[in-house]
Amino acid sequence: MKKQFQETILIKKQVGFSLLQLIIVIVTFGALAVYFAPRFLNLQGEAHASILETLQVSIQAEISVVHGKAIVKSVHNKANASIELDSEKMVDIVYGYPAATEAAFKAFLDTKFASDNTGEFNITSNPQVAKAIIYPNSYSAVDNCRIEYVEAKKNTKQNIITAPALSVFTSEC
């Protein structure tokens, strides 16, 4: 009987953790969370970067459609023209590619653009440099979380049309 009582006491002594062990584990997990949390919690920035990359692909596809229609209509060599899309919207084009204007982007893309944070994306355009900048609402046009579109140009000396440049910047998203 005495032996059985001693075995019961030994079993009860081995069950559970001491308060000191629990505190050490909690402090260790807390330190690890403080160190690793900022690296894994930038989900909104990653979402904006992913959306911009997806929008870039969509813009490239729509540019191809607009350019194809411009070739069919034989206006791809004109400095300024406009074509009608299947959606019955008119798109201003420059050498067969969409112009770098808010109106042109609204016409050929199915995205809500605005210049005052009311759309899905903001868009600013500068006619002097023939450039449009598209960026999410929570950013500005100068942040590196944007798409830049520089419209097509013609080299008059060589009579060559350069396709528009489309660049995406996601380092500050």
TIZARO-210428 format. One record per residue: residue number from 1; residue in one letter; x, y negated, z of N, C-alpha, C, O in turn. Coordinates in steps of 0.05 Angstrom, whole numbers. Atoms other than C-alpha are relative to their C-alpha. Layout:
! TIZARO-210428
(atom NUM, "A", (X, Y, Z), (X, Y, Z), (X, Y, Z), (X, Y, Z)) ...
This chain:
! TIZARO-210428
(atom 1, "M", (16, 24, 0), (0, 0, 0), (17, -25, 0), (11, -44, -14)) (atom 2, "K", (-18, 23, -1), (57, -47, 17), (13, -6, -27), (16, -29, -35)) (atom 3, "K", (-13, 3, 27), (90, -34, -51), (-20, -12, -19), (-13, -30, -35)) (atom 4, "Q", (20, 11, 18), (25, -49, -88), (-5, -29, 6), (-9, -45, -13)) (atom 5, "F", (4, 28, -8), (17, -115, -49), (23, -17, -10), (19, -39, -19)) (atom 6, "Q", (-23, 15, 10), (88, -136, -68), (-1, -4, -31), (6, -25, -41)) (atom 7, "E", (3, 3, 29), (75, -122, -142), (-21, -21, -8), (-17, -36, -27)) (atom 8, "T", (21, 20, 5), (12, -165, -140), (11, -28, 5), (5, -46, -10)) (atom 9, "I", (-12, 26, -6), (51, -222, -108), (19, -8, -22), (20, -31, -31)) (atom 10, "L", (-20, 6, 21), (106, -217, -161), (-15, -8, -26), (-6, -27, -39)) (atom 11, "I", (15, 7, 24), (55, -219, -217), (-11, -29, 2), (-10, -44, -17)) (atom 12, "K", (11, 26, -3), (22, -281, -188), (22, -22, 0), (16, -44, -9)) (atom 13, "K", (-21, 20, 1), (89, -317, -181), (9, -5, -28), (18, -28, -34)) (atom 14, "Q", (-10, 3, 27), (106, -307, -255), (-20, -13, -19), (-12, -20, -41)) (atom 15, "V", (21, 11, 17), (41, -335, -284), (2, -31, 0), (3, -43, 21)) (atom 16, "G", (1, 29, 2), (42, -407, -311), (28, -13, -1), (48, 0, 2)) (atom 17, "F", (-24, 16, 1), (94, -463, -318), (1, -19, 23), (-19, -26, 34)) (atom 18, "S", (-3, 19, -22), (122, -508, -266), (-7, -28, -11), (-6, -33, -35)) (atom 19, "L", (7, 28, 7), (103, -582, -266), (24, -13, -14), (20, -28, -33)) (atom 20, "L", (-24, 11, 13), (175, -600, -285), (3, 10, -29), (9, -6, -46)) (atom 21, "Q", (-1, -10, 27), (174, -555, -346), (-21, -13, -18), (-15, -20, -41)) (atom 22, "L", (21, 13, 16), (108, -585, -370), (8, -29, -6), (3, -38, -28)) (atom 23, "I", (-8, 28, 4), (135, -656, -361), (22, -2, -21), (21, -19, -38)) (atom 24, "I", (-22, 0, 20), (198, -640, -401), (-11, 5, -28), (-2, -8, -47)) (atom 25, "V", (11, -6, 26), (158, -610, -458), (-17, -24, -10), (-14, -31, -34)) (atom 26, "I", (16, 23, 8), (109, -669, -460), (18, -23, -8), (13, -36, -29)) (atom 27, "V", (-18, 22, 7), (166, -720, -460), (15, 6, -26), (19, -12, -42)) (atom 28, "T", (-13, -7, 25), (202, -682, -515), (-18, -3, -24), (-10, -15, -44)) (atom 29, "F", (19, 3, 22), (140, -679, -559), (-6, -30, -5), (-9, -38, -28)) (atom 30, "G", (5, 29, 3), (127, -753, -546), (23, -14, -15), (19, -31, -32)) (atom 31, "A", (-23, 11, 14), (198, -771, -568), (1, 8, -29), (7, -9, -46)) (atom 32, "L", (1, -10, 28), (192, -729, -631), (-23, -15, -15), (-19, -22, -38)) (atom 33, "A", (22, 14, 14), (125, -762, -647), (7, -28, -6), (1, -39, -28)) (atom 34, "V", (-8, 28, 5), (153, -832, -639), (20, -1, -23), (20, -20, -38)) (atom 35, "Y", (-21, 1, 21), (211, -814, -685), (-12, 7, -28), (-5, -6, -47)) (atom 36, "F", (10, -9, 26), (172, -777, -740), (-26, -12, -9), (-32, -11, -33)) (atom 37, "A", (26, 11, 8), (104, -811, -740), (2, -21, -22), (-14, -20, -41)) (atom 38, "P", (-1, 20, 22), (124, -872, -782), (6, 12, -27), (-2, 1, -47)) (atom 39, "R", (-7, -13, 25), (152, -826, -835), (-24, 14, -13), (-25, 16, -38)) (atom 40, "F", (23, -15, 11), (87, -788, -843), (-26, -15, -1), (-45, -6, -13)) (atom 41, "L", (25, 14, -2), (35, -840, -830), (-3, -23, -20), (-22, -39, -18)) (atom 42, "N", (2, 20, 21), (47, -885, -891), (-18, 11, -22), (-11, 10, -46)) (atom 43, "L", (18, -12, 20), (-12, -852, -926), (-14, -20, -17), (-18, -15, -41)) (atom 44, "Q", (14, 20, 16), (-46, -916, -949), (19, -10, -23), (10, -13, -45)) (atom 45, "G", (-19, 9, 21), (17, -939, -986), (4, 21, -21), (6, 15, -45)) (atom 46, "E", (-3, -22, 19), (25, -871, -1018), (-25, 2, -18), (-23, 8, -41)) (atom 47, "A", (25, 0, 16), (-48, -874, -1040), (0, -22, -20), (-7, -18, -43)) (atom 48, "H", (-1, 22, 20), (-38, -942, -1072), (20, 6, -22), (14, 1, -46)) (atom 49, "A", (-20, -7, 20), (25, -917, -1107), (-12, 20, -20), (-8, 18, -44)) (atom 50, "S", (12, -21, 17), (-12, -856, -1133), (-22, -12, -18), (-24, -5, -42)) (atom 51, "I", (21, 13, 16), (-71, -899, -1157), (12, -16, -22), (3, -16, -45)) (atom 52, "L", (-13, 16, 20), (-24, -946, -1193), (11, 17, -22), (9, 11, -46)) (atom 53, "E", (-11, -18, 20), (11, -888, -1228), (-22, 12, -18), (-19, 15, -42)) (atom 54, "T", (23, -11, 15), (-57, -859, -1249), (-11, -22, -18), (-18, -16, -41)) (atom 55, "L", (10, 23, 16), (-80, -928, -1273), (19, -5, -24), (11, -12, -46)) (atom 56, "Q", (-20, 4, 22), (-15, -934, -1314), (-5, 20, -22), (-5, 12, -46)) (atom 57, "V", (6, -20, 20), (-31, -869, -1350), (-25, -7, -15), (-27, -4, -39)) (atom 58, "S", (25, 7, 13), (-102, -892, -1363), (4, -24, -19), (-7, -24, -41)) (atom 59, "I", (-5, 23, 17), (-77, -959, -1390), (15, 9, -25), (8, 0, -47)) (atom 60, "Q", (-15, -9, 23), (-28, -923, -1436), (-18, 14, -20), (-16, 11, -44)) (atom 61, "A", (18, -15, 18), (-83, -878, -1463), (-18, -20, -14), (-23, -17, -38)) (atom 62, "E", (18, 19, 12), (-130, -937, -1475), (15, -18, -20), (4, -27, -40)) (atom 63, "I", (-17, 16, 19), (-73, -977, -1509), (2, 15, -26), (0, 3, -47)) (atom 64, "S", (-2, -17, 25), (-66, -919, -1558), (-26, -1, -15), (-26, -2, -40)) (atom 65, "V", (26, 1, 13), (-140, -920, -1572), (-4, -27, -14), (-12, -28, -38)) (atom 66, "V", (2, 27, 12), (-140, -996, -1584), (18, -3, -24), (10, -13, -45)) (atom 67, "H", (-19, 2, 22), (-78, -991, -1628), (-10, 16, -24), (-8, 8, -47)) (atom 68, "G", (10, -16, 22), (-109, -935, -1669), (-23, -14, -14), (-24, -13, -39)) (atom 69, "K", (22, 15, 13), (-172, -976, -1681), (10, -24, -15), (0, -31, -36)) (atom 70, "A", (-12, 23, 14), (-129, -1036, -1700), (12, 9, -27), (10, -5, -47)) (atom 71, "I", (-11, -10, 25), (-93, -994, -1752), (-22, 7, -20), (-20, 0, -44)) (atom 72, "V", (22, -7, 17), (-159, -968, -1780), (-13, -25, -12), (-20, -26, -35)) (atom 73, "K", (11, 25, 9), (-185, -1039, -1785), (20, -18, -15), (13, -40, -24)) (atom 74, "S", (-22, 15, 14), (-119, -1063, -1816), (6, -27, 12), (11, -47, -2)) (atom 75, "V", (-7, 25, -14), (-108, -1117, -1763), (24, 4, 18), (30, -13, 35)) (atom 76, "H", (-22, -5, -18), (-47, -1086, -1731), (25, -17, -6), (43, -16, 10)) (atom 77, "N", (-23, 18, 6), (1, -1135, -1764), (-6, -29, 5), (10, -47, 0)) (atom 78, "K", (8, 28, -5), (-37, -1198, -1744), (8, -8, 29), (6, 7, 48)) (atom 79, "A", (-8, 11, -26), (-12, -1242, -1687), (-23, -2, 19), (-20, 3, 43)) (atom 80, "N", (24, 2, -17), (-83, -1253, -1661), (-23, 10, -15), (-29, 2, -38)) (atom 81, "A", (25, -11, 12), (-145, -1213, -1676), (-17, 11, 23), (-9, 10, 46)) (atom 82, "S", (16, -14, -19), (-200, -1176, -1641), (-14, 23, -14), (-20, 22, -38)) (atom 83, "I", (13, -23, 11), (-232, -1109, -1650), (-23, 9, 19), (-22, 2, 42)) (atom 84, "E", (22, -10, -16), (-296, -1076, -1626), (5, 29, 8), (12, 45, -9)) (atom 85, "L", (-3, -27, -10), (-291, -1014, -1583), (-26, 15, -2), (-47, 4, -9)) (atom 86, "D", (24, -17, 0), (-341, -956, -1579), (-20, -10, 21), (-44, -6, 18)) (atom 87, "S", (18, 10, -21), (-369, -990, -1517), (-12, -27, -8), (-26, -40, 8)) (atom 88, "E", (10, 25, 12), (-387, -1049, -1562), (11, -25, 13), (-1, -46, 12)) (atom 89, "K", (-14, 23, -11), (-339, -1094, -1525), (22, -9, -19), (35, 8, -32)) (atom 90, "M", (-21, 11, 17), (-291, -1139, -1562), (26, -3, 16), (25, -13, 39)) (atom 91, "V", (-26, 2, -13), (-217, -1135, -1545), (18, -18, -17), (21, -13, -41)) (atom 92, "D", (-20, 16, 14), (-168, -1189, -1563), (26, 16, -2), (35, 28, 17)) (atom 93, "I", (-25, -15, 5), (-106, -1159, -1594), (22, -18, -11), (17, -38, -23)) (atom 94, "V", (-24, 14, 10), (-36, -1182, -1610), (17, 22, -14), (27, 40, -1)) (atom 95, "Y", (-14, -20, 16), (-2, -1143, -1666), (-10, 29, 5), (5, 48, 6)) (atom 96, "G", (13, -26, -2), (-51, -1086, -1657), (-2, 12, 28), (-13, 34, 31)) (atom 97, "Y", (1, -10, -28), (-44, -1079, -1581), (-16, -20, 16), (-18, -44, 9)) (atom 98, "P", (16, 18, -16), (-87, -1109, -1526), (16, -24, 9), (40, -22, 15)) (atom 99, "A", (-13, 24, -10), (-71, -1180, -1506), (4, 2, 30), (-11, 17, 43)) (atom 100, "A", (-6, -1, -29), (-43, -1192, -1436), (-18, -20, 14), (-9, -40, 26)) (atom 101, "T", (20, 18, -13), (-107, -1225, -1411), (-19, 16, 17), (-23, 40, 12)) (atom 102, "E", (20, -13, -17), (-158, -1209, -1358), (-24, 10, -17), (-34, 32, -12)) (atom 103, "A", (23, -7, 17), (-213, -1209, -1411), (6, 26, -16), (-12, 43, -19)) (atom 104, "A", (-7, -23, 16), (-177, -1158, -1454), (0, 26, 17), (-10, 46, 9)) (atom 105, "F", (-1, -23, -18), (-164, -1111, -1395), (-28, 8, 9), (-34, 32, 11)) (atom 106, "K", (27, -6, -8), (-236, -1116, -1372), (-15, 14, -23), (-32, 31, -18)) (atom 107, "A", (14, -11, 22), (-259, -1098, -1442), (9, 29, -7), (-8, 45, -13)) (atom 108, "F", (-9, -27, 8), (-216, -1036, -1455), (4, 19, 23), (9, 43, 17)) (atom 109, "L", (-2, -18, -22), (-212, -1007, -1385), (-25, 1, 16), (-38, -20, 19)) (atom 110, "D", (24, -2, -17), (-268, -981, -1342), (8, -2, 29), (4, 16, 45)) (atom 111, "T", (-10, 6, -27), (-240, -1013, -1279), (-9, -28, 7), (-10, -45, -11)) (atom 112, "K", (9, 26, -8), (-265, -1072, -1239), (25, -17, 7), (38, -13, 27)) (atom 113, "F", (-22, 19, -5), (-212, -1127, -1245), (-11, -26, 9), (-33, -34, 2)) (atom 114, "A", (8, 27, -9), (-215, -1194, -1211), (26, -15, 6), (48, -3, 7)) (atom 115, "S", (-23, 16, -8), (-168, -1250, -1193), (-4, -11, 28), (11, -28, 37)) (atom 116, "D", (7, 11, -26), (-200, -1262, -1125), (-7, 21, 21), (-24, 16, 38)) (atom 117, "N", (4, -22, -19), (-200, -1195, -1087), (-29, 11, 0), (-37, 23, 20)) (atom 118, "T", (27, -10, 0), (-271, -1178, -1109), (-2, 26, -16), (-23, 40, -15)) (atom 119, "G", (0, -24, 16), (-253, -1120, -1156), (16, 22, 12), (26, 19, 35)) (atom 120, "E", (-17, -22, -10), (-217, -1054, -1148), (29, -9, -1), (45, -1, 17)) (atom 121, "F", (-27, 10, 3), (-154, -1088, -1172), (-1, -30, -7), (-20, -40, -18)) (atom 122, "N", (-3, 28, 8), (-131, -1160, -1180), (17, 0, -25), (34, 18, -30)) (atom 123, "I", (-17, 3, 24), (-102, -1183, -1246), (5, -29, -4), (-12, -46, -2)) (atom 124, "T", (-8, 27, 7), (-64, -1245, -1263), (15, 1, -26), (29, 20, -32)) (atom 125, "S", (-13, 0, 26), (-40, -1264, -1331), (13, -28, -5), (3, -48, 5)) (atom 126, "N", (-15, 25, 7), (9, -1316, -1357), (3, -1, -30), (20, 13, -41)) (atom 127, "P", (-1, 1, 30), (-2, -1335, -1430), (28, -10, -10), (36, -3, -32)) (atom 128, "Q", (-26, 10, 9), (66, -1370, -1433), (21, 22, -4), (37, 22, -22)) (atom 129, "V", (-19, -23, 2), (104, -1305, -1422), (-14, 25, -10), (-1, 46, -12)) (atom 130, "A", (16, -23, 11), (49, -1259, -1450), (2, 24, 18), (8, 46, 9)) (atom 131, "K", (-3, -21, -20), (48, -1218, -1386), (-25, 1, 18), (-35, -20, 26)) (atom 132, "A", (21, -4, -19), (-7, -1189, -1342), (10, 17, 23), (26, 36, 18)) (atom 133, "I", (-8, -16, -24), (3, -1163, -1271), (-25, 10, 14), (-43, -5, 19)) (atom 134, "I", (23, -13, -13), (-45, -1114, -1239), (10, 11, 27), (31, 23, 28)) (atom 135, "Y", (-8, -9, -26), (-42, -1100, -1165), (-24, 5, 18), (-45, -7, 14)) (atom 136, "P", (22, -5, -18), (-86, -1072, -1109), (-7, -25, 17), (9, -43, 20)) (atom 137, "N", (10, 23, -15), (-128, -1120, -1067), (17, -9, 24), (20, -32, 29)) (atom 138, "S", (-14, 7, -24), (-85, -1117, -1005), (29, -9, -5), (45, -13, 14)) (atom 139, "Y", (-27, 8, 7), (-22, -1138, -1042), (-1, -26, -17), (-23, -35, -24)) (atom 140, "S", (-1, 24, 17), (1, -1199, -1081), (15, 7, -27), (26, 29, -29)) (atom 141, "A", (-12, -5, 27), (27, -1205, -1153), (30, 2, 1), (42, 13, -17)) (atom 142, "V", (-29, -1, -2), (99, -1211, -1129), (10, 25, 15), (34, 30, 15)) (atom 143, "D", (-8, -24, -14), (99, -1148, -1086), (8, 22, -19), (-2, 23, -42)) (atom 144, "N", (-7, -23, 17), (131, -1085, -1114), (-20, 22, 3), (-13, 45, 9)) (atom 145, "C", (22, -19, 0), (64, -1051, -1114), (-19, -10, -22), (-40, -21, -17)) (atom 146, "R", (14, 13, 22), (40, -1071, -1183), (6, 14, -26), (24, 31, -28)) (atom 147, "I", (-5, -8, 27), (35, -1056, -1257), (5, -25, -16), (-11, -44, -14)) (atom 148, "E", (-5, 23, 18), (65, -1105, -1307), (-4, 9, -29), (6, 30, -37)) (atom 149, "Y", (5, -5, 29), (42, -1107, -1379), (10, -25, -15), (0, -47, -11)) (atom 150, "V", (-11, 21, 17), (81, -1148, -1429), (-10, 7, -28), (-3, 28, -39)) (atom 151, "E", (13, -6, 26), (43, -1154, -1495), (20, 3, -23), (43, -5, -20)) (atom 152, "A", (-16, -5, 24), (70, -1134, -1563), (12, -26, -11), (1, -47, -9)) (atom 153, "K", (-13, 23, 12), (119, -1180, -1598), (10, 7, -28), (13, 31, -34)) (atom 154, "K", (-10, -5, 27), (143, -1188, -1669), (27, -15, -3), (30, -38, 3)) (atom 155, "N", (-26, 11, 6), (216, -1199, -1687), (-2, -10, -29), (-2, 6, -48)) (atom 156, "T", (4, 11, 26), (208, -1246, -1746), (24, 4, -19), (20, 5, -43)) (atom 157, "K", (-23, -3, 17), (279, -1237, -1771), (0, 28, -13), (6, 31, -37)) (atom 158, "Q", (-1, -27, 10), (273, -1162, -1779), (-28, 10, -7), (-31, 33, -18)) (atom 159, "N", (27, -8, 6), (197, -1160, -1787), (-8, 26, 14), (-21, 43, 2)) (atom 160, "I", (6, -24, -16), (191, -1108, -1732), (-18, -8, 24), (-13, -27, 38)) (atom 161, "I", (17, 4, -23), (135, -1104, -1681), (8, 18, 23), (11, 42, 19)) (atom 162, "T", (-7, -15, -24), (155, -1083, -1611), (-25, 6, 16), (-41, -12, 22)) (atom 163, "A", (23, -8, -16), (102, -1044, -1573), (0, -13, 27), (22, -21, 37)) (atom 164, "P", (0, 12, -26), (79, -1072, -1507), (15, 17, 21), (17, 41, 18)) (atom 165, "A", (-14, -14, -22), (118, -1055, -1444), (-19, 3, 24), (-32, -17, 31)) (atom 166, "L", (18, -6, -23), (81, -1023, -1386), (18, 11, 22), (29, 33, 18)) (atom 167, "S", (-17, -9, -22), (119, -1017, -1320), (-15, 1, 25), (-32, -16, 31)) (atom 168, "V", (13, -2, -27), (96, -993, -1252), (22, -2, 21), (43, 10, 19)) (atom 169, "F", (-18, 5, -23), (129, -1015, -1187), (-14, 10, 25), (-36, 0, 31)) (atom 170, "T", (13, -11, -24), (113, -975, -1124), (17, 1, 25), (10, 14, 44)) (atom 171, "S", (-19, -2, -23), (172, -986, -1077), (-11, -14, 25), (-2, -8, 47)) (atom 172, "E", (11, 14, -23), (131, -1033, -1031), (-29, 7, 6), (-43, -8, 20)) (atom 173, "C", (28, -7, -5), (64, -997, -1031), (-3, 12, 28), (-25, 20, 35)) 
